[in-house]
């Protein structure tokens, strides 16, 4: 595995390996050109932390292989008080289950309608 292929390699809150590829990061955050979610450009370490120690995790209703990770109220500057959302797609490989970050963005709300995976106790609605 080429180390320069990944922005990071870590394990999620369940101990499953997860990676963020440079290609995905540049597509989403941008580099010389504007990405689809340029607001996350300064959040690469926060993306990793969100995978390792999320505040909330939901199973995706669109793709059962994907989970939606939230780090609540982590936004800075004009995004102050907003949430970081990281979508991880899990793939069964010969070495076992592995997660790939497919997108990440800043959101003002928790939109997930899928089953809550973390924490196991359901989030209280206010």
TANORTA-V432060 format. One record per pair of residues at least 6 apart in sequence whose ideal C-beta (glycine too) atoms are under 6 Angstrom apart, sorted by the first residue. I is the first residue (numbers start at 1). J is the second residue. D is the distance in whole Angstrom. If there is no record, write none. Layout:
[[I:J:D] [I:J:D]]
This chain:
[[6:19:5] [7:20:4] [7:22:6] [7:25:5] [7:44:6] [8:20:5] [8:48:5] [9:19:5] [10:18:6] [10:48:6] [10:51:6] [10:52:6] [11:17:6] [12:18:5] [12:51:5] [13:54:6] [16:97:5] [16:99:6] [17:98:5] [18:51:5] [18:88:6] [18:99:4] [20:101:4] [28:35:5] [28:36:6] [28:37:5] [28:103:6] [29:35:5] [29:40:5] [29:41:5] [30:38:5] [37:105:4] [39:106:5] [40:104:5] [46:74:6] [46:84:6] [47:86:5] [47:104:5] [50:69:5] [50:71:4] [50:84:5] [50:86:5] [51:69:6] [54:69:4] [54:118:6] [55:70:5] [55:71:6] [55:72:4] [56:70:4] [57:67:5] [57:69:5] [57:117:4] [57:118:4] [58:68:5] [58:112:4] [58:114:4] [58:116:5] [59:67:6] [59:114:4] [59:115:5] [59:117:6] [60:66:4] [60:68:6] [60:114:6] [61:113:5] [61:114:5] [65:89:5] [65:90:5] [66:87:6] [66:89:5] [67:88:5] [68:87:5] [68:112:5] [69:86:4] [70:83:5] [70:85:6] [70:110:6] [71:84:4] [72:83:5] [73:81:5] [74:84:5] [75:81:6] [75:82:4] [75:106:6] [79:106:5] [82:106:5] [82:108:5] [83:107:5] [85:105:5] [85:107:5] [86:101:6] [86:104:5] [87:102:5] [87:103:5] [88:99:4] [88:101:6] [89:100:5] [89:102:5] [90:97:6] [90:99:5] [91:98:6] [116:122:6]]
